[in-house]
Amino acid sequence: SGKTTLTERIRPRWEQRPPESRQKDIDATPLRRMGVAADQAHVIAFLASSHADFVTGLTIDVTGGL
């Protein structure tokens, strides 16, 4: 699902799944792709930066739109 982030540990198992099963996960995600570690890292970098100085009490779901 869109809540899966394809990390080095997860990717090999995900790639062993049948193509139809993988495509179903991709199609269920509004951004039409699986998340990668860089997607998570970009949000962390933003929150750690001065650009997020006025952000408080927020949950950010990095799930591709789910």
C-alpha contacts under 8 A as a table, 3 or more apart, distances in Angstrom:
res1	aa1	res2	aa2	distance
1	S	4	T	5.60
1	S	25	D	4.75
1	S	26	I	7.25
1	S	28	A	6.93
1	S	29	T	7.11
1	S	34	M	7.86
2	G	5	T	7.63
2	G	25	D	6.68
2	G	26	I	7.23
2	G	28	A	7.13
2	G	29	T	5.26
2	G	33	R	7.89
2	G	34	M	6.07
2	G	35	G	6.85
2	G	63	T	5.26
2	G	64	G	6.04
2	G	65	G	7.76
2	G	66	L	6.44
3	K	35	G	7.65
3	K	62	V	7.79
3	K	63	T	5.12
3	K	64	G	7.89
3	K	66	L	7.62
4	T	34	M	7.05
4	T	35	G	6.57
4	T	63	T	7.79
5	T	10	I	7.54
5	T	34	M	6.68
5	T	35	G	4.66
5	T	36	V	5.07
5	T	37	A	6.33
6	L	9	R	7.76
6	L	10	I	5.48
6	L	11	R	4.95
6	L	14	W	7.83
6	L	34	M	6.88
6	L	35	G	6.01
6	L	36	V	4.93
6	L	37	A	6.77
7	T	10	I	5.14
7	T	11	R	5.68
7	T	36	V	6.32
7	T	37	A	5.97
8	E	11	R	5.62
8	E	12	P	7.33
9	R	12	P	6.76
9	R	13	R	7.88
10	I	13	R	5.67
10	I	14	W	6.27
11	R	14	W	5.01
11	R	15	E	6.00
12	P	15	E	5.17
12	P	16	Q	6.37
13	R	16	Q	5.17
13	R	17	R	6.88
14	W	17	R	5.50
14	W	22	R	7.30
15	E	18	P	7.77
15	E	22	R	7.78
17	R	21	S	6.41
17	R	22	R	6.55
18	P	21	S	5.35
18	P	22	R	6.50
19	P	22	R	5.13
19	P	23	Q	6.05
20	E	23	Q	5.08
20	E	24	K	6.15
21	S	24	K	5.11
21	S	25	D	6.63
22	R	25	D	5.26
22	R	26	I	6.41
23	Q	26	I	4.93
23	Q	27	D	5.97
24	K	27	D	5.11
24	K	28	A	6.17
25	D	28	A	5.15
25	D	29	T	6.62
25	D	34	M	7.80
26	I	29	T	5.37
26	I	32	R	5.12
26	I	33	R	5.11
26	I	34	M	6.12
27	D	30	P	7.22
27	D	32	R	5.66
27	D	33	R	7.78
28	A	32	R	7.36
29	T	32	R	5.17
29	T	33	R	6.65
29	T	34	M	7.60
29	T	63	T	7.91
29	T	64	G	5.97
29	T	65	G	6.37
29	T	66	L	6.26
30	P	64	G	6.18
30	P	65	G	5.29
30	P	66	L	6.86
31	L	64	G	5.28
31	L	65	G	6.41
32	R	64	G	7.76
33	R	64	G	7.55
34	M	64	G	7.56
35	G	39	D	6.33
35	G	63	T	6.97
35	G	64	G	6.91
36	V	39	D	5.54
36	V	40	Q	7.26
37	A	40	Q	5.32
37	A	41	A	6.23
38	A	41	A	4.78
38	A	42	H	5.99
39	D	42	H	5.39
39	D	43	V	6.79
39	D	62	V	7.14
40	Q	43	V	5.45
40	Q	44	I	6.40
40	Q	62	V	6.49
41	A	44	I	5.00
41	A	45	A	6.02
42	H	45	A	5.09
42	H	46	F	6.16
43	V	46	F	5.06
43	V	47	L	6.21
43	V	62	V	7.82
44	I	47	L	5.15
44	I	48	A	6.12
45	A	48	A	5.08
45	A	49	S	6.11
46	F	49	S	5.11
46	F	50	S	7.87
46	F	51	H	6.52
46	F	52	A	6.32
47	L	50	S	7.84
47	L	51	H	7.40
47	L	52	A	5.22
47	L	55	V	7.97
48	A	52	A	7.05
49	S	52	A	5.89
49	S	53	D	7.40
50	S	53	D	5.15
51	H	54	F	7.84
52	A	55	V	5.20
55	V	58	L	7.08
62	V	65	G	7.67
63	T	66	L	5.58
